[in-house]
Amino acid sequence: MATLAEPQKMNLNGYVGFDSITRQIEKKLLKRGFQFNVIVVGQTGLGKSTLINTIFAAHLIDSKGRTSSEEPFRQTTEIQTVSHLIEENGIRLRLNIVDTPGYGDQVNNENCWEPIIKYIKDQHSAYLRKELTAMRERYIQDTRIHCCLFFISPTGHALKPIDIVVLRKLSEVVNVVPVIAKSDSLTMEERVAFKQRIKSELAFHNIKLYPYDSDELDDDERALNERIKQMIPFAIVGSEKNVVIDGKSVRGRRNRWGVINVENEDHCEFVHLRDFLTRTHLQDLIETTAQIHYEAFRSKQLLALKETSSKQHEQQQQQSQSVQPQVGPGGPVI
């Protein structure tokens, strides 16, 4: 097999024009639009729907919690998907939001995470089937989950055993971003201590969370990722309502002690989470899903398929040898 020689850097004698390739790529991408799939996991009442609506500055998803005593309790974890096409400055984004009502709400929460893990793997499986089709689509519809927002209850103590189990299982198949829900219920001292306990538990149980280390990152990207890792889990507050502070309307929550401005960095870390998900790491979340999580799933499936095919071939050979007639001195022996 021929190998390519090491390329030599050459100086051009005139303008060629291939530097316009980035504009060509941008034009094609803008025509197709972009897609982002996010799943929210956490107990009912932690503000999952509110946070999504706050991040994307629109009412995209309704709360799935019980609002009256007549409503039945959910017996299992359900999977519900909502799709929206949103646009900002000419950029179209198809946003798929996957909610998991019923997770962690039962008396016995054993294996309540299995429907979530199954759903994530099913999206990988569906993409793989389309990818292996002989006459596949030019642009495969991508339903693979790019980000999982995992909501931690603001107890102020430590992670629950179920949180540790679920975080470990989720981190193997999806980019997990943990957040401390309704962090305004904690004092600043309690918040700092709670975050430190969570970090210690994640390190003790060797749970790998997004963003991941990579040799492809430059110094600025490494520094940014390091700042984000120091901040995880994000202590957040969500609100779709506007309140007036000093004559200015802001998104926040009013209580008897004052107003929580969700976009004030001194009140919570919502701004850092929003910027992380949409302004600095949106494309990397999509690429990491394809290059790490989906690739691991794909390799495992193809190896299993190859092993199954090999075993079937061996069995067929053994069967064909067992039915061949034995030939004696006078001819075949029946």
Salt bridges, closest charged atoms under 4 A:
ASP62 OD1 - HIS59 NE2 2.50
GLU78 OE2 - ARG74 NE 3.39
ASP99 OD2 - LYS64 NZ 3.94
ASP122 OD2 - LYS118 NZ 2.86
GLU131 OE1 - ARG298 NE 3.47
ASP142 OD1 - ARG144 NE 2.85
ASP142 OD2 - HIS146 NE2 3.39
ASP184 OD2 - ARG253 NE 3.29
ASP213 OD1 - LYS229 NZ 2.46
ASP219 OD1 - ARG222 NH1 3.75
GLU240 OE1 - HIS59 ND1 2.89
GLU263 OE2 - ARG251 NH2 2.78
GLU263 OE1 - ARG274 NH1 3.86
GLU265 OE1 - HIS272 NE2 3.54
GLU269 OE1 - LYS195 NZ 2.88
ASP275 OD1 - ARG274 NE 3.26
ASP275 OD1 - ARG279 NE 3.32
GLU295 OE2 - ARG298 NH1 3.38
GLU307 OE2 - LYS311 NZ 3.56
